[in-house]
Amino acid sequence: MIRIEQLQFAVGSFALRKISLHVRPGEYFVLLGPTGSGKTLLIECLCGLNRIRSGRIHIDGVDVTRYEPRNRGIGYLPQDYALFPHRTVRQNVGFGLASRRSDPTTIRREVDRLMEQVGVGHLANRYPERLSGGEKQRVALARALAIRPQVLVLDEPVSALDEQTRDELCRQLKQLQLGTRTTTVHVCHNFAEMLSVADRVGIIQQGGILQVGAPADVLQRPAGTQVARFVQVGNLFAARARDVGGWVEVDCRQGIVLRAAKRGAADLSGQVTVMVRPENVRLTPATPEKPPEATALEGSVSAVVDLGPLVRVRVCCGEGVQWLASLGKREYQDHRLAAGDRVHLSIDPSDVHIMKDEPATGPEKEPRNSRN
Amino acid sequence: MNRPLFSEPRATSPETGLHGRLFAASMLAFVALFVFTLLAIFAADVSYAGRQAMGEVLRSPEIRAALKLSLWTTGVTVVLGLLFAVPMGYALSRYRFPGHALVDSIVDLPIILPPLVVGLSLLVFFQTSAGNWIEEAGLKFVFQRKGIILCQWLVSASFGIRAIKLTFDGIDPRIEHVAMTLGCTRAGAFFRVALPMARRGIVVGGILIWTRAFGIFGPLMVFVGAVRFRTEVLPTTVYLEQSVGRIEVALAVTILMLVLAAMALVAVRTLGLRQQ
């Protein structure tokens, strides 16, 4: 549906670097990246609000690179919603149809239908300044949908809302998209938000797309250390890998050797970065017998952080080597781990992911808003 | 006894507690002092001028002609001023080009310059070949009524441009971007979104242009002179009357100007700045 080829655009010293991206018809695609990564700039190029220096943009097979924003068939919901403050909710929602000179009866019918659909029918005559954040978001969504766009572009649509409203609106956005099958590009920097809506996700950093794939693939198998750091892997180490037939043996120094399953025919020997997601590290209280897994390390619990549904445990294995493990509440209650306890860490070889790019410098810091 | 580091919050709003009231009173005291000073001066003018001078002013055909000319020229100046201030304010706010900062500063020059200098500079300009060419083309300004408008426009437009630019600065360009994705052209987004949103700023800009234009006197004396029934506006009348020693009539004209200005400001604010 959307095909971006070799797109380049610069603002001051920041530039989007030869971005190529394909969003499939009817897909809910999330563009995920930290603040300042170029997400908004990229979708402004997609909407035609920035004239790109080079590259092509195709929507539904049509080259729209030089099209005016109004002719691209895109419904755009920007950050902070950008509602027209001098117009009522009804006038905001009907703005696009009025601009396209639809007849007043059609406008009225369509606006009524959309306002009911997003749940703002009772606010029709209010001005935006008297709406809550969630209501503004719904009005802006209805306004974008009113022109029956081929593509819906949502720029951080729920970032300004509290967590509860955000979850509810994400659920509704997904439901709406499943109902209409409108190809949707949703920009955000929040993993939970991405996971709740995305069919596929593209990771953008410093003006470049680093990886595109299903959310689980990106989280479990990041394409490089930059992505791994961004998706808050937790356990990320520089290591030396060696092919030992059926396995890859990964020496993380400090006496820590992991076994990783081989994937494909790629040669993974040499200097690598290795990652294990915290939820794939199994913890058991230390006993004289080692667990049966191929990789079993021993260490002592240095910190336990209760995150509500999950408990994050930091384990010290050797000098300064910290491992992170995420346990479910039930699992944690079974073991009742506390700082100072000796534990075994078991890691399945299929959960050890090896990346051959620039080495990581050390273990990840404690993630701030991870729900992994 | 040690006092707690944080005392229990009092069940008062920020404005009703003793500290809040004292703070508000000290701020409002400045407002009161300023307004009182102006009212005291105004009262002194009224008392000095007396009823007879006021009657004379209202009956005098010269002063009535000056009043009409003042209102007509300032009205045209506001229209012309806004005609320039709106696109200029928008352009300076939205577009960046080489020399932007320089142009932005040049626009402010008439605010800084003494108005008399503007009149003098205009007089000199119309002695140059470019000025002569304009006059020969039929646009005569020197010692003409059109010259009053030119002077007023040059001196006052910058105030409007500045006010309107600040208004557009405060409007998020993304709002116009959304309008463009919804079917508007670039110009359509300006007229249907940015312009209505800037209404309050435009009204304020118009007020600033009018008040500045209504009060100027120095450049008019130099550029168009003070010819009765021809180029005399109310500030010129005040000068002419006081120069022949008729102070009470000059003050009566001043009072008339103040009342007119107050009425105009209140009317424009009520109509133009009305909340939706």
Interface residues (C-beta under 8 A of the other chain):
Chain A: E44 C47 G48 L49 E68 P69 R70 R72 I74 G75 Y76 P78 Q79 D80 A82 L83 F84 P85 H86 F95 G96 S99 R100 Y127 R143 A144 A146 I147
Chain B: D172 R174 I175 H177 V178 A179 M180 T181 L182 G183 C184 T185 G188 R192 V193 P196 M197 R199 Q276
